[in-house]
Amino acid sequence: MKLWGGRFTKATDKNVEAFNASIQFDCRMYAEDICGSIAHATMLARQGIISDEDKDAIVNGLKQIFEQIEHDEFEFSIELEDIHMNIEKRLTDTIGEAGKRLHTGRSRNDQVALDTHLYLRREIADVAGLLIQLQQSIVKAAEKYSDVIMPGYTHLQRAQPILFSHHLMAYFSMLSRDFEHLQFAWNMADRMPLGAGALAGTTYPLDQPYVADVLHFGKLYDNSMDAVSDRDYIIAFLEFAAVLMMHLSRLSEEFILWSSSEFKFIELDDSHCTGSSIMPQKKNPDICELVRGKTGRFYGHLMAVLTMMKGIPMAYDKDMQEDKEGVFDAIDNLKFALTIYAAMIDKMTVNGKHMRDVLEKDFSNATDMADYLAKKGLPFREAHAVVGRAVHYCIEHGKVLQQLSLEELQAMSPLFEEDIHHYLDIETCVAQRRTYNGTAPESVARQIASGKTVVTGEEEQLHSWNSVVSSVYELIK
Ligand code: ARG
C-alpha cells in the first residue's frame, strides 16, 4: 500500500511507477532526509504537537535507519518512489504509530527542498576544499617555475614573452572568481524551507526559526510558495560548475597543446596519461580531453534546469524532480576533475629550456623594439612600421631581430644605439612589463603573494562552512 494510497482503487501501473520514481538517484540524500526529519520531529515535540515519547521513538528509529543505510542493509524500493517515503515507511514499520506522526505539518514538497538545500551545502563545502587545493597547486607551481620564460600567445601565434608562472596565475585568478561564485551558491542554498508545507504554510504552530537554528541555516524563506518551488540555489551551483569547467577546459586545451611533440613545453606524469592499444609509442592526455569534453554536459545540466523551470506554474510541480540528476552528475565529475588537476599540476615537468630556445628563434621581442624607438621620440605608429620592416628583412635573410648588427639596424632608423641589444633580450622584455598586472617578476611575485592571501580567506570560509555542515550531521550521532 502506498503512503498516499487512500483515495486510489487501482494499483499503479508498473511503468508509471518506474518512470515516476526518483529513489534510484535521490537515495544519496538519505543523511539529509534523516537530519531534516530529526530536526522537524524535535520541533514538533517542543511545540507540543507530538509527545516526547513519540519524538524519542522517531529520532531513535531514524538513527537506526541511518545505520542500516550506511551499512548497506537497507533495500530501497521503487514502489516507495523516493528517499522520503522509503525512509518514512521503514520508520513506521520499525516503530509503529509514532512513525506515522512524523509527517505532521510537513509535505514532501518542503521536505525535498530542505534535503536538497542541506545536500548542496555539504557538497559546496567539499567542492570548495578541492578548489582551494587546486589553487594551492597552481601557486606552488608558479613559485617552483618562477624563472621560466615562455612565449605568450594571441591567436595562438607567438606574441610576447611571459613568465610561465604569469600564465599559471591567470588560471588562479579564474579559480578565485569561481570561489566567489561558490559563495553565492552557498548563500542561495542557506535558506530553510520547512513550514511551507505543500505550498501554503501549515495549520500547526511550527517553530521555523528553531528548525533553522538546529540545521544551522542563516535565513528562512519569506514566502511558502517560493520556498517549495525555488530552485535558484541549484541553478546558482550549476552556473558555478559550468563556468569552473569552462576554465578547466581552457587549461586542458593548453595542457594538451603543451604536451604535444609540436610544443614540448610540459610533460604530464605517466600516472596521469594513458596509452594506445595499437600505437606503442603513444602517451595521451586523456584526462585533459575528458575534462574539456565533459564541459559540454555541465552546460547541458544548467540549461536543463533553466529550461525545466521556465514554464512551471506555482508552486511545486513534478518537473522539479528533474533538478537532481544533473547536479549529482556535476558534483561527481567536478570532484574528480579538481582532484586530478591538482595532482597533475604537482607532478608535471616543465621544459623551460625548450620554451627559451623557441623564444630565441622568433620575433616575440618585436613590440619591445618598437617601444625602444618610441621611447626615443619616434611616434609609436612609425616605430611599429620600422620594426615591421625589420621583421620582414629578417625573414628574408633568415635572422631574428637580436641578430641584426648595429649597422643593419641604423640603416632602418638612426635612433638605434648600442643598448638596443639589451632591450631585445628576452629577460629584459619580461622585466620591463612592470604594470600592476604585468608579467615582470616583481608583478608576478605580487600576484603570488596576494594569491596566498586569497587562499587564506577561502580557507576561513571553508572552515566556517565545514563547521556548519558537521554540526548538522551531529544530529545523527
Ligand atoms: N521525489 C520528489 C522530488 O524529487 C519529491 C517531492 C514530491 N512531491 C510530490 N508532491 N509529488 O521532487
Residues whose N, C-alpha, C, O or C-beta is under 5 A from the ligand:
A	BS01	LIG	S22 D82 R108 N109 V112 M320 Q321
